[in-house]
Amino acid sequence: MQLGLIVVLNCMIGLITPPVGLCLYIVANIAKAPVMRVAVELVPFYIGLVVCLVLLIFFPQIVTILPKLAAS
C-alpha cells in the first residue's frame, strides 16, 4: 500500500513540474496564461506534495492509519 501511494504522489509531482509536466501545460492553456507564471503559482503545492512524500517515506505508519481505523 505504501509503494502505491508513493508512486501516485511521485506521478502527481511529475505531472505538474516543468518542463515535462503535461498537466501544467493543460492548465496553462485553459487559463490562457504563460507556463512559467502557472509554474510559479504552483510552488506552494510543490512544497506541500514534497513534504507529504518525505513524511510517507520516513513514517510508513501514516499510510495505514485510516485502514486500521476502518477495520476497528
PDB file of N, H, CA, C and O in Angstrom:
ATOM      1  N   MET A   1       0.829  -1.179   0.000  1.00  0.00           N
ATOM      2  CA  MET A   1       0.000   0.000   0.000  1.00  0.00           C
ATOM      3  C   MET A   1       0.884   1.257   0.000  1.00  0.00           C
ATOM      4  O   MET A   1       0.583   2.240  -0.677  1.00  0.00           O
ATOM      5  N   GLN A   2       1.963   1.205   0.762  1.00  0.00           N
ATOM      6  H   GLN A   2       2.207   0.407   1.312  1.00  0.00           H
ATOM      7  CA  GLN A   2       2.842   2.360   0.819  1.00  0.00           C
ATOM      8  C   GLN A   2       3.491   2.631  -0.535  1.00  0.00           C
ATOM      9  O   GLN A   2       3.592   3.780  -0.963  1.00  0.00           O
ATOM     10  N   LEU A   3       3.927   1.571  -1.201  1.00  0.00           N
ATOM     11  H   LEU A   3       3.845   0.637  -0.853  1.00  0.00           H
ATOM     12  CA  LEU A   3       4.555   1.745  -2.508  1.00  0.00           C
ATOM     13  C   LEU A   3       3.582   2.380  -3.502  1.00  0.00           C
ATOM     14  O   LEU A   3       3.972   3.268  -4.261  1.00  0.00           O
ATOM     15  N   GLY A   4       2.351   1.947  -3.508  1.00  0.00           N
ATOM     16  H   GLY A   4       2.034   1.226  -2.891  1.00  0.00           H
ATOM     17  CA  GLY A   4       1.353   2.520  -4.408  1.00  0.00           C
ATOM     18  C   GLY A   4       1.133   3.997  -4.148  1.00  0.00           C
ATOM     19  O   GLY A   4       1.035   4.790  -5.084  1.00  0.00           O
ATOM     20  N   LEU A   5       1.055   4.365  -2.887  1.00  0.00           N
ATOM     21  H   LEU A   5       1.135   3.720  -2.126  1.00  0.00           H
ATOM     22  CA  LEU A   5       0.842   5.772  -2.547  1.00  0.00           C
ATOM     23  C   LEU A   5       2.050   6.622  -2.921  1.00  0.00           C
ATOM     24  O   LEU A   5       1.897   7.754  -3.382  1.00  0.00           O
ATOM     25  N   ILE A   6       3.237   6.087  -2.726  1.00  0.00           N
ATOM     26  H   ILE A   6       3.361   5.168  -2.351  1.00  0.00           H
ATOM     27  CA  ILE A   6       4.445   6.831  -3.093  1.00  0.00           C
ATOM     28  C   ILE A   6       4.532   7.004  -4.608  1.00  0.00           C
ATOM     29  O   ILE A   6       4.923   8.067  -5.089  1.00  0.00           O
ATOM     30  N   VAL A   7       4.172   5.971  -5.356  1.00  0.00           N
ATOM     31  H   VAL A   7       3.855   5.107  -4.965  1.00  0.00           H
ATOM     32  CA  VAL A   7       4.191   6.064  -6.820  1.00  0.00           C
ATOM     33  C   VAL A   7       3.195   7.116  -7.304  1.00  0.00           C
ATOM     34  O   VAL A   7       3.515   7.927  -8.173  1.00  0.00           O
ATOM     35  N   VAL A   8       1.992   7.099  -6.740  1.00  0.00           N
ATOM     36  H   VAL A   8       1.732   6.440  -6.034  1.00  0.00           H
ATOM     37  CA  VAL A   8       0.973   8.078  -7.148  1.00  0.00           C
ATOM     38  C   VAL A   8       1.414   9.493  -6.805  1.00  0.00           C
ATOM     39  O   VAL A   8       1.237  10.406  -7.613  1.00  0.00           O
ATOM     40  N   LEU A   9       1.981   9.690  -5.631  1.00  0.00           N
ATOM     41  H   LEU A   9       2.124   8.949  -4.975  1.00  0.00           H
ATOM     42  CA  LEU A   9       2.442  11.019  -5.235  1.00  0.00           C
ATOM     43  C   LEU A   9       3.583  11.492  -6.139  1.00  0.00           C
ATOM     44  O   LEU A   9       3.625  12.662  -6.518  1.00  0.00           O
ATOM     45  N   ASN A  10       4.501  10.596  -6.483  1.00  0.00           N
ATOM     46  H   ASN A  10       4.466   9.645  -6.175  1.00  0.00           H
ATOM     47  CA  ASN A  10       5.574  10.956  -7.408  1.00  0.00           C
ATOM     48  C   ASN A  10       5.023  11.332  -8.782  1.00  0.00           C
ATOM     49  O   ASN A  10       5.507  12.277  -9.406  1.00  0.00           O
ATOM     50  N   CYS A  11       4.025  10.605  -9.250  1.00  0.00           N
ATOM     51  H   CYS A  11       3.632   9.838  -8.742  1.00  0.00           H
ATOM     52  CA  CYS A  11       3.402  10.941 -10.541  1.00  0.00           C
ATOM     53  C   CYS A  11       2.725  12.303 -10.486  1.00  0.00           C
ATOM     54  O   CYS A  11       2.796  13.074 -11.443  1.00  0.00           O
ATOM     55  N   MET A  12       2.070  12.601  -9.373  1.00  0.00           N
ATOM     56  H   MET A  12       2.012  11.975  -8.595  1.00  0.00           H
ATOM     57  CA  MET A  12       1.431  13.914  -9.223  1.00  0.00           C
ATOM     58  C   MET A  12       2.470  15.028  -9.324  1.00  0.00           C
ATOM     59  O   MET A  12       2.259  16.023 -10.017  1.00  0.00           O
ATOM     60  N   ILE A  13       3.581  14.851  -8.635  1.00  0.00           N
ATOM     61  H   ILE A  13       3.752  14.042  -8.072  1.00  0.00           H
ATOM     62  CA  ILE A  13       4.638  15.861  -8.676  1.00  0.00           C
ATOM     63  C   ILE A  13       5.194  15.984 -10.092  1.00  0.00           C
ATOM     64  O   ILE A  13       5.437  17.093 -10.568  1.00  0.00           O
ATOM     65  N   GLY A  14       5.395  14.863 -10.759  1.00  0.00           N
ATOM     66  H   GLY A  14       5.198  13.962 -10.372  1.00  0.00           H
ATOM     67  CA  GLY A  14       5.937  14.890 -12.117  1.00  0.00           C
ATOM     68  C   GLY A  14       5.005  15.520 -13.129  1.00  0.00           C
ATOM     69  O   GLY A  14       5.463  16.144 -14.086  1.00  0.00           O
ATOM     70  N   LEU A  15       3.705  15.369 -12.935  1.00  0.00           N
ATOM     71  H   LEU A  15       3.333  14.863 -12.157  1.00  0.00           H
ATOM     72  CA  LEU A  15       2.753  15.912 -13.907  1.00  0.00           C
ATOM     73  C   LEU A  15       2.563  17.423 -13.806  1.00  0.00           C
ATOM     74  O   LEU A  15       2.008  18.039 -14.716  1.00  0.00           O
ATOM     75  N   ILE A  16       3.018  18.024 -12.708  1.00  0.00           N
ATOM     76  H   ILE A  16       3.469  17.524 -11.969  1.00  0.00           H
ATOM     77  CA  ILE A  16       2.883  19.483 -12.599  1.00  0.00           C
ATOM     78  C   ILE A  16       4.231  20.191 -12.564  1.00  0.00           C
ATOM     79  O   ILE A  16       4.292  21.395 -12.315  1.00  0.00           O
ATOM     80  N   THR A  17       5.312  19.457 -12.811  1.00  0.00           N
ATOM     81  H   THR A  17       5.263  18.479 -13.013  1.00  0.00           H
ATOM     82  CA  THR A  17       6.651  20.047 -12.774  1.00  0.00           C
ATOM     83  C   THR A  17       7.151  20.299 -14.192  1.00  0.00           C
ATOM     84  O   THR A  17       7.147  19.389 -15.021  1.00  0.00           O
ATOM     85  N   PRO A  18       7.584  21.538 -14.479  1.00  0.00           N
ATOM     86  CA  PRO A  18       8.142  21.793 -15.797  1.00  0.00           C
ATOM     87  C   PRO A  18       9.484  21.086 -15.949  1.00  0.00           C
ATOM     88  O   PRO A  18      10.109  20.803 -14.927  1.00  0.00           O
ATOM     89  N   PRO A  19       9.955  20.791 -17.110  1.00  0.00           N
ATOM     90  CA  PRO A  19       9.471  21.112 -18.433  1.00  0.00           C
ATOM     91  C   PRO A  19       8.604  20.021 -19.045  1.00  0.00           C
ATOM     92  O   PRO A  19       8.142  20.186 -20.175  1.00  0.00           O
ATOM     93  N   VAL A  20       8.360  18.906 -18.345  1.00  0.00           N
ATOM     94  H   VAL A  20       8.735  18.772 -17.427  1.00  0.00           H
ATOM     95  CA  VAL A  20       7.640  17.809 -18.964  1.00  0.00           C
ATOM     96  C   VAL A  20       6.224  17.648 -18.420  1.00  0.00           C
ATOM     97  O   VAL A  20       5.495  16.767 -18.874  1.00  0.00           O
ATOM     98  N   GLY A  21       5.821  18.465 -17.471  1.00  0.00           N
ATOM     99  H   GLY A  21       6.413  19.181 -17.102  1.00  0.00           H
ATOM    100  CA  GLY A  21       4.544  18.304 -16.803  1.00  0.00           C
ATOM    101  C   GLY A  21       3.354  18.532 -17.716  1.00  0.00           C
ATOM    102  O   GLY A  21       3.039  19.668 -18.070  1.00  0.00           O
ATOM    103  N   LEU A  22       2.702  17.455 -18.091  1.00  0.00           N
ATOM    104  H   LEU A  22       2.958  16.532 -17.803  1.00  0.00           H
ATOM    105  CA  LEU A  22       1.562  17.532 -19.004  1.00  0.00           C
ATOM    106  C   LEU A  22       0.420  18.342 -18.410  1.00  0.00           C
ATOM    107  O   LEU A  22      -0.171  19.175 -19.097  1.00  0.00           O
ATOM    108  N   CYS A  23       0.107  18.110 -17.152  1.00  0.00           N
ATOM    109  H   CYS A  23       0.588  17.434 -16.593  1.00  0.00           H
ATOM    110  CA  CYS A  23      -0.993  18.850 -16.504  1.00  0.00           C
ATOM    111  C   CYS A  23      -0.694  20.340 -16.421  1.00  0.00           C
ATOM    112  O   CYS A  23      -1.602  21.167 -16.511  1.00  0.00           O
ATOM    113  N   LEU A  24       0.568  20.677 -16.250  1.00  0.00           N
ATOM    114  H   LEU A  24       1.305  20.005 -16.177  1.00  0.00           H
ATOM    115  CA  LEU A  24       0.966  22.083 -16.208  1.00  0.00           C
ATOM    116  C   LEU A  24       0.629  22.780 -17.524  1.00  0.00           C
ATOM    117  O   LEU A  24       0.102  23.893 -17.522  1.00  0.00           O
ATOM    118  N   TYR A  25       0.931  22.129 -18.643  1.00  0.00           N
ATOM    119  H   TYR A  25       1.359  21.226 -18.645  1.00  0.00           H
ATOM    120  CA  TYR A  25       0.637  22.727 -19.943  1.00  0.00           C
ATOM    121  C   TYR A  25      -0.864  22.800 -20.208  1.00  0.00           C
ATOM    122  O   TYR A  25      -1.341  23.755 -20.822  1.00  0.00           O
ATOM    123  N   ILE A  26      -1.600  21.810 -19.753  1.00  0.00           N
ATOM    124  H   ILE A  26      -1.212  21.034 -19.254  1.00  0.00           H
ATOM    125  CA  ILE A  26      -3.052  21.832 -19.940  1.00  0.00           C
ATOM    126  C   ILE A  26      -3.675  22.973 -19.150  1.00  0.00           C
ATOM    127  O   ILE A  26      -4.522  23.700 -19.669  1.00  0.00           O
ATOM    128  N   VAL A  27      -3.260  23.133 -17.897  1.00  0.00           N
ATOM    129  H   VAL A  27      -2.572  22.542 -17.476  1.00  0.00           H
ATOM    130  CA  VAL A  27      -3.796  24.216 -17.061  1.00  0.00           C
ATOM    131  C   VAL A  27      -3.423  25.572 -17.640  1.00  0.00           C
ATOM    132  O   VAL A  27      -4.252  26.481 -17.668  1.00  0.00           O
ATOM    133  N   ALA A  28      -2.186  25.718 -18.101  1.00  0.00           N
ATOM    134  H   ALA A  28      -1.512  24.980 -18.078  1.00  0.00           H
ATOM    135  CA  ALA A  28      -1.762  26.995 -18.686  1.00  0.00           C
ATOM    136  C   ALA A  28      -2.560  27.314 -19.941  1.00  0.00           C
ATOM    137  O   ALA A  28      -2.887  28.476 -20.186  1.00  0.00           O
ATOM    138  N   ASN A  29      -2.878  26.298 -20.738  1.00  0.00           N
ATOM    139  H   ASN A  29      -2.612  25.355 -20.539  1.00  0.00           H
ATOM    140  CA  ASN A  29      -3.668  26.511 -21.947  1.00  0.00           C
ATOM    141  C   ASN A  29      -5.102  26.903 -21.600  1.00  0.00           C
ATOM    142  O   ASN A  29      -5.663  27.812 -22.212  1.00  0.00           O
ATOM    143  N   ILE A  30      -5.693  26.228 -20.627  1.00  0.00           N
ATOM    144  H   ILE A  30      -5.238  25.490 -20.129  1.00  0.00           H
ATOM    145  CA  ILE A  30      -7.069  26.550 -20.227  1.00  0.00           C
ATOM    146  C   ILE A  30      -7.143  27.963 -19.657  1.00  0.00           C
ATOM    147  O   ILE A  30      -8.073  28.711 -19.957  1.00  0.00           O
ATOM    148  N   ALA A  31      -6.151  28.330 -18.827  1.00  0.00           N
ATOM    149  H   ALA A  31      -5.394  27.723 -18.584  1.00  0.00           H
ATOM    150  CA  ALA A  31      -6.141  29.654 -18.195  1.00  0.00           C
ATOM    151  C   ALA A  31      -5.646  30.744 -19.137  1.00  0.00           C
ATOM    152  O   ALA A  31      -5.726  31.931 -18.821  1.00  0.00           O
ATOM    153  N   LYS A  32      -5.131  30.333 -20.301  1.00  0.00           N
ATOM    154  H   LYS A  32      -5.065  29.368 -20.557  1.00  0.00           H
ATOM    155  CA  LYS A  32      -4.554  31.283 -21.266  1.00  0.00           C
ATOM    156  C   LYS A  32      -3.483  32.142 -20.586  1.00  0.00           C
ATOM    157  O   LYS A  32      -3.434  33.361 -20.752  1.00  0.00           O
ATOM    158  N   ALA A  33      -2.627  31.460 -19.814  1.00  0.00           N
ATOM    159  H   ALA A  33      -2.667  30.470 -19.680  1.00  0.00           H
ATOM    160  CA  ALA A  33      -1.539  32.111 -19.091  1.00  0.00           C
ATOM    161  C   ALA A  33      -0.224  31.452 -19.504  1.00  0.00           C
ATOM    162  O   ALA A  33      -0.214  30.300 -19.939  1.00  0.00           O
ATOM    163  N   PRO A  34       0.881  32.182 -19.367  1.00  0.00           N
ATOM    164  CA  PRO A  34       2.181  31.581 -19.677  1.00  0.00           C
ATOM    165  C   PRO A  34       2.496  30.424 -18.723  1.00  0.00           C
ATOM    166  O   PRO A  34       2.106  30.445 -17.555  1.00  0.00           O
ATOM    167  N   VAL A  35       3.190  29.440 -19.227  1.00  0.00           N
ATOM    168  H   VAL A  35       3.507  29.423 -20.175  1.00  0.00           H
ATOM    169  CA  VAL A  35       3.509  28.244 -18.443  1.00  0.00           C
ATOM    170  C   VAL A  35       4.336  28.610 -17.213  1.00  0.00           C
ATOM    171  O   VAL A  35       4.088  28.081 -16.130  1.00  0.00           O
ATOM    172  N   MET A  36       5.301  29.495 -17.358  1.00  0.00           N
ATOM    173  H   MET A  36       5.503  29.925 -18.238  1.00  0.00           H
ATOM    174  CA  MET A  36       6.148  29.853 -16.216  1.00  0.00           C
ATOM    175  C   MET A  36       5.355  30.555 -15.117  1.00  0.00           C
ATOM    176  O   MET A  36       5.645  30.375 -13.934  1.00  0.00           O
ATOM    177  N   ARG A  37       4.368  31.343 -15.494  1.00  0.00           N
ATOM    178  H   ARG A  37       4.132  31.489 -16.455  1.00  0.00           H
ATOM    179  CA  ARG A  37       3.543  32.015 -14.479  1.00  0.00           C
ATOM    180  C   ARG A  37       2.743  30.988 -13.681  1.00  0.00           C
ATOM    181  O   ARG A  37       2.626  31.091 -12.460  1.00  0.00           O
ATOM    182  N   VAL A  38       2.197  30.003 -14.381  1.00  0.00           N
ATOM    183  H   VAL A  38       2.292  29.919 -15.373  1.00  0.00           H
ATOM    184  CA  VAL A  38       1.443  28.945 -13.713  1.00  0.00           C
ATOM    185  C   VAL A  38       2.380  28.123 -12.828  1.00  0.00           C
ATOM    186  O   VAL A  38       2.009  27.747 -11.716  1.00  0.00           O
ATOM    187  N   ALA A  39       3.587  27.842 -13.314  1.00  0.00           N
ATOM    188  H   ALA A  39       3.889  28.147 -14.217  1.00  0.00           H
ATOM    189  CA  ALA A  39       4.554  27.057 -12.539  1.00  0.00           C
ATOM    190  C   ALA A  39       4.947  27.783 -11.258  1.00  0.00           C
ATOM    191  O   ALA A  39       5.093  27.159 -10.207  1.00  0.00           O
ATOM    192  N   VAL A  40       5.116  29.084 -11.343  1.00  0.00           N
ATOM    193  H   VAL A  40       4.997  29.591 -12.196  1.00  0.00           H
ATOM    194  CA  VAL A  40       5.461  29.856 -10.148  1.00  0.00           C
ATOM    195  C   VAL A  40       4.302  29.848  -9.155  1.00  0.00           C
ATOM    196  O   VAL A  40       4.526  29.773  -7.947  1.00  0.00           O
ATOM    197  N   GLU A  41       3.079  29.922  -9.646  1.00  0.00           N
ATOM    198  H   GLU A  41       2.897  29.983 -10.628  1.00  0.00           H
ATOM    199  CA  GLU A  41       1.914  29.894  -8.763  1.00  0.00           C
ATOM    200  C   GLU A  41       1.734  28.529  -8.090  1.00  0.00           C
ATOM    201  O   GLU A  41       1.084  28.433  -7.049  1.00  0.00           O
ATOM    202  N   LEU A  42       2.300  27.487  -8.673  1.00  0.00           N
ATOM    203  H   LEU A  42       2.828  27.565  -9.519  1.00  0.00           H
ATOM    204  CA  LEU A  42       2.179  26.138  -8.116  1.00  0.00           C
ATOM    205  C   LEU A  42       3.232  25.816  -7.064  1.00  0.00           C
ATOM    206  O   LEU A  42       3.199  24.729  -6.486  1.00  0.00           O
ATOM    207  N   VAL A  43       4.158  26.721  -6.800  1.00  0.00           N
ATOM    208  H   VAL A  43       4.185  27.604  -7.269  1.00  0.00           H
ATOM    209  CA  VAL A  43       5.242  26.449  -5.847  1.00  0.00           C
ATOM    210  C   VAL A  43       4.728  26.002  -4.477  1.00  0.00           C
ATOM    211  O   VAL A  43       5.273  25.041  -3.933  1.00  0.00           O
ATOM    212  N   PRO A  44       3.708  26.640  -3.883  1.00  0.00           N
ATOM    213  CA  PRO A  44       3.230  26.141  -2.587  1.00  0.00           C
ATOM    214  C   PRO A  44       2.711  24.699  -2.664  1.00  0.00           C
ATOM    215  O   PRO A  44       2.843  23.943  -1.702  1.00  0.00           O
ATOM    216  N   PHE A  45       2.134  24.324  -3.786  1.00  0.00           N
ATOM    217  H   PHE A  45       2.027  24.939  -4.568  1.00  0.00           H
ATOM    218  CA  PHE A  45       1.655  22.954  -3.951  1.00  0.00           C
ATOM    219  C   PHE A  45       2.820  21.984  -4.104  1.00  0.00           C
ATOM    220  O   PHE A  45       2.763  20.864  -3.598  1.00  0.00           O
ATOM    221  N   TYR A  46       3.891  22.409  -4.807  1.00  0.00           N
ATOM    222  H   TYR A  46       3.938  23.319  -5.219  1.00  0.00           H
ATOM    223  CA  TYR A  46       5.094  21.580  -4.901  1.00  0.00           C
ATOM    224  C   TYR A  46       5.633  21.282  -3.511  1.00  0.00           C
ATOM    225  O   TYR A  46       5.943  20.139  -3.175  1.00  0.00           O
ATOM    226  N   ILE A  47       5.736  22.335  -2.713  1.00  0.00           N
ATOM    227  H   ILE A  47       5.485  23.263  -2.985  1.00  0.00           H
ATOM    228  CA  ILE A  47       6.285  22.181  -1.360  1.00  0.00           C
ATOM    229  C   ILE A  47       5.431  21.224  -0.547  1.00  0.00           C
ATOM    230  O   ILE A  47       5.962  20.335   0.119  1.00  0.00           O
ATOM    231  N   GLY A  48       4.117  21.394  -0.591  1.00  0.00           N
ATOM    232  H   GLY A  48       3.686  22.116  -1.132  1.00  0.00           H
ATOM    233  CA  GLY A  48       3.228  20.511   0.155  1.00  0.00           C
ATOM    234  C   GLY A  48       3.324  19.062  -0.296  1.00  0.00           C
ATOM    235  O   GLY A  48       3.340  18.156   0.537  1.00  0.00           O
ATOM    236  N   LEU A  49       3.389  18.833  -1.589  1.00  0.00           N
ATOM    237  H   LEU A  49       3.377  19.570  -2.265  1.00  0.00           H
ATOM    238  CA  LEU A  49       3.491  17.468  -2.104  1.00  0.00           C
ATOM    239  C   LEU A  49       4.818  16.811  -1.717  1.00  0.00           C
ATOM    240  O   LEU A  49       4.853  15.631  -1.367  1.00  0.00           O
ATOM    241  N   VAL A  50       5.899  17.576  -1.782  1.00  0.00           N
ATOM    242  H   VAL A  50       5.870  18.535  -2.066  1.00  0.00           H
ATOM    243  CA  VAL A  50       7.202  17.023  -1.420  1.00  0.00           C
ATOM    244  C   VAL A  50       7.262  16.719   0.073  1.00  0.00           C
ATOM    245  O   VAL A  50       7.823  15.699   0.472  1.00  0.00           O
ATOM    246  N   VAL A  51       6.691  17.593   0.902  1.00  0.00           N
ATOM    247  H   VAL A  51       6.235  18.422   0.577  1.00  0.00           H
ATOM    248  CA  VAL A  51       6.651  17.334   2.347  1.00  0.00           C
ATOM    249  C   VAL A  51       5.852  16.069   2.635  1.00  0.00           C
ATOM    250  O   VAL A  51       6.276  15.242   3.442  1.00  0.00           O
ATOM    251  N   CYS A  52       4.702  15.908   1.988  1.00  0.00           N
ATOM    252  H   CYS A  52       4.357  16.580   1.333  1.00  0.00           H
ATOM    253  CA  CYS A  52       3.900  14.687   2.166  1.00  0.00           C
ATOM    254  C   CYS A  52       4.671  13.455   1.722  1.00  0.00           C
ATOM    255  O   CYS A  52       4.631  12.421   2.389  1.00  0.00           O
ATOM    256  N   LEU A  53       5.364  13.558   0.611  1.00  0.00           N
ATOM    257  H   LEU A  53       5.396  14.397   0.069  1.00  0.00           H
ATOM    258  CA  LEU A  53       6.144  12.427   0.114  1.00  0.00           C
ATOM    259  C   LEU A  53       7.233  12.035   1.101  1.00  0.00           C
ATOM    260  O   LEU A  53       7.420  10.851   1.383  1.00  0.00           O
ATOM    261  N   VAL A  54       7.950  13.017   1.627  1.00  0.00           N
ATOM    262  H   VAL A  54       7.798  13.979   1.398  1.00  0.00           H
ATOM    263  CA  VAL A  54       9.011  12.737   2.597  1.00  0.00           C
ATOM    264  C   VAL A  54       8.429  12.110   3.860  1.00  0.00           C
ATOM    265  O   VAL A  54       9.003  11.163   4.398  1.00  0.00           O
ATOM    266  N   LEU A  55       7.302  12.625   4.338  1.00  0.00           N
ATOM    267  H   LEU A  55       6.836  13.394   3.901  1.00  0.00           H
ATOM    268  CA  LEU A  55       6.666  12.051   5.528  1.00  0.00           C
ATOM    269  C   LEU A  55       6.251  10.607   5.296  1.00  0.00           C
ATOM    270  O   LEU A  55       6.437   9.761   6.171  1.00  0.00           O
ATOM    271  N   LEU A  56       5.693  10.315   4.130  1.00  0.00           N
ATOM    272  H   LEU A  56       5.542  11.002   3.419  1.00  0.00           H
ATOM    273  CA  LEU A  56       5.271   8.944   3.838  1.00  0.00           C
ATOM    274  C   LEU A  56       6.451   7.999   3.691  1.00  0.00           C
ATOM    275  O   LEU A  56       6.339   6.814   4.005  1.00  0.00           O
ATOM    276  N   ILE A  57       7.574   8.507   3.220  1.00  0.00           N
ATOM    277  H   ILE A  57       7.665   9.470   2.965  1.00  0.00           H
ATOM    278  CA  ILE A  57       8.754   7.659   3.081  1.00  0.00           C
ATOM    279  C   ILE A  57       9.345   7.329   4.449  1.00  0.00           C
ATOM    280  O   ILE A  57       9.700   6.180   4.708  1.00  0.00           O
ATOM    281  N   PHE A  58       9.453   8.325   5.324  1.00  0.00           N
ATOM    282  H   PHE A  58       9.164   9.259   5.114  1.00  0.00           H
ATOM    283  CA  PHE A  58      10.104   8.108   6.605  1.00  0.00           C
ATOM    284  C   PHE A  58       9.169   7.575   7.694  1.00  0.00           C
ATOM    285  O   PHE A  58       9.637   6.993   8.672  1.00  0.00           O
ATOM    286  N   PHE A  59       7.862   7.764   7.538  1.00  0.00           N
ATOM    287  H   PHE A  59       7.482   8.236   6.743  1.00  0.00           H
ATOM    288  CA  PHE A  59       6.893   7.272   8.516  1.00  0.00           C
ATOM    289  C   PHE A  59       5.811   6.466   7.798  1.00  0.00           C
ATOM    290  O   PHE A  59       4.720   6.984   7.563  1.00  0.00           O
ATOM    291  N   PRO A  60       6.088   5.221   7.449  1.00  0.00           N
ATOM    292  CA  PRO A  60       5.125   4.426   6.679  1.00  0.00           C
ATOM    293  C   PRO A  60       3.844   4.114   7.453  1.00  0.00           C
ATOM    294  O   PRO A  60       2.860   3.687   6.849  1.00  0.00           O
ATOM    295  N   GLN A  61       3.829   4.312   8.750  1.00  0.00           N
ATOM    296  H   GLN A  61       4.628   4.659   9.241  1.00  0.00           H
ATOM    297  CA  GLN A  61       2.625   4.061   9.546  1.00  0.00           C
ATOM    298  C   GLN A  61       1.488   5.014   9.166  1.00  0.00           C
ATOM    299  O   GLN A  61       0.316   4.699   9.369  1.00  0.00           O
ATOM    300  N   ILE A  62       1.834   6.158   8.625  1.00  0.00           N
ATOM    301  H   ILE A  62       2.787   6.414   8.460  1.00  0.00           H
ATOM    302  CA  ILE A  62       0.824   7.145   8.214  1.00  0.00           C
ATOM    303  C   ILE A  62      -0.103   6.544   7.161  1.00  0.00           C
ATOM    304  O   ILE A  62      -1.298   6.840   7.138  1.00  0.00           O
ATOM    305  N   VAL A  63       0.446   5.710   6.299  1.00  0.00           N
ATOM    306  H   VAL A  63       1.416   5.470   6.317  1.00  0.00           H
ATOM    307  CA  VAL A  63      -0.321   5.133   5.193  1.00  0.00           C
ATOM    308  C   VAL A  63      -1.452   4.244   5.712  1.00  0.00           C
ATOM    309  O   VAL A  63      -2.526   4.193   5.112  1.00  0.00           O
ATOM    310  N   THR A  64      -1.218   3.557   6.804  1.00  0.00           N
ATOM    311  H   THR A  64      -0.345   3.598   7.291  1.00  0.00           H
ATOM    312  CA  THR A  64      -2.184   2.554   7.269  1.00  0.00           C
ATOM    313  C   THR A  64      -3.088   3.049   8.397  1.00  0.00           C
ATOM    314  O   THR A  64      -3.841   2.253   8.959  1.00  0.00           O
ATOM    315  N   ILE A  65      -3.040   4.320   8.743  1.00  0.00           N
ATOM    316  H   ILE A  65      -2.429   4.967   8.287  1.00  0.00           H
ATOM    317  CA  ILE A  65      -3.880   4.826   9.834  1.00  0.00           C
ATOM    318  C   ILE A  65      -5.365   4.675   9.501  1.00  0.00           C
ATOM    319  O   ILE A  65      -6.116   4.112  10.297  1.00  0.00           O
ATOM    320  N   LEU A  66      -5.793   5.162   8.354  1.00  0.00           N
ATOM    321  H   LEU A  66      -5.182   5.620   7.708  1.00  0.00           H
ATOM    322  CA  LEU A  66      -7.224   5.094   8.011  1.00  0.00           C
ATOM    323  C   LEU A  66      -7.729   3.662   7.826  1.00  0.00           C
ATOM    324  O   LEU A  66      -8.811   3.351   8.325  1.00  0.00           O
ATOM    325  N   PRO A  67      -7.006   2.770   7.136  1.00  0.00           N
ATOM    326  CA  PRO A  67      -7.492   1.396   7.046  1.00  0.00           C
ATOM    327  C   PRO A  67      -7.606   0.719   8.415  1.00  0.00           C
ATOM    328  O   PRO A  67      -8.537  -0.055   8.636  1.00  0.00           O
ATOM    329  N   LYS A  68      -6.690   0.993   9.323  1.00  0.00           N
ATOM    330  H   LYS A  68      -5.934   1.622   9.143  1.00  0.00           H
ATOM    331  CA  LYS A  68      -6.777   0.404  10.662  1.00  0.00           C
ATOM    332  C   LYS A  68      -7.977   0.940  11.423  1.00  0.00           C
ATOM    333  O   LYS A  68      -8.634   0.199  12.154  1.00  0.00           O
ATOM    334  N   LEU A  69      -8.269   2.240  11.253  1.00  0.00           N
ATOM    335  H   LEU A  69      -7.736   2.842  10.660  1.00  0.00           H
ATOM    336  CA  LEU A  69      -9.449   2.809  11.921  1.00  0.00           C
ATOM    337  C   LEU A  69     -10.744   2.242  11.337  1.00  0.00           C
ATOM    338  O   LEU A  69     -11.713   2.025  12.065  1.00  0.00           O
ATOM    339  N   ALA A  70     -10.760   2.006  10.041  1.00  0.00           N
ATOM    340  H   ALA A  70      -9.973   2.182   9.449  1.00  0.00           H
ATOM    341  CA  ALA A  70     -11.972   1.475   9.403  1.00  0.00           C
ATOM    342  C   ALA A  70     -12.203   0.019   9.805  1.00  0.00           C
ATOM    343  O   ALA A  70     -13.349  -0.422   9.900  1.00  0.00           O
ATOM    344  N   ALA A  71     -11.129  -0.728  10.041  1.00  0.00           N
ATOM    345  H   ALA A  71     -10.199  -0.370   9.964  1.00  0.00           H
ATOM    346  CA  ALA A  71     -11.262  -2.122  10.422  1.00  0.00           C
ATOM    347  C   ALA A  71     -11.718  -2.288  11.867  1.00  0.00           C
ATOM    348  O   ALA A  71     -12.268  -3.328  12.231  1.00  0.00           O
ATOM    349  N   SER A  72     -11.497  -1.289  12.674  1.00  0.00           N
ATOM    350  H   SER A  72     -11.050  -0.445  12.378  1.00  0.00           H
ATOM    351  CA  SER A  72     -11.868  -1.388  14.094  1.00  0.00           C
ATOM    352  C   SER A  72     -13.340  -1.244  14.321  1.00  0.00           C
ATOM    353  O   SER A  72     -13.798  -1.306  15.462  1.00  0.00           O
TER     354      SER A  72
END
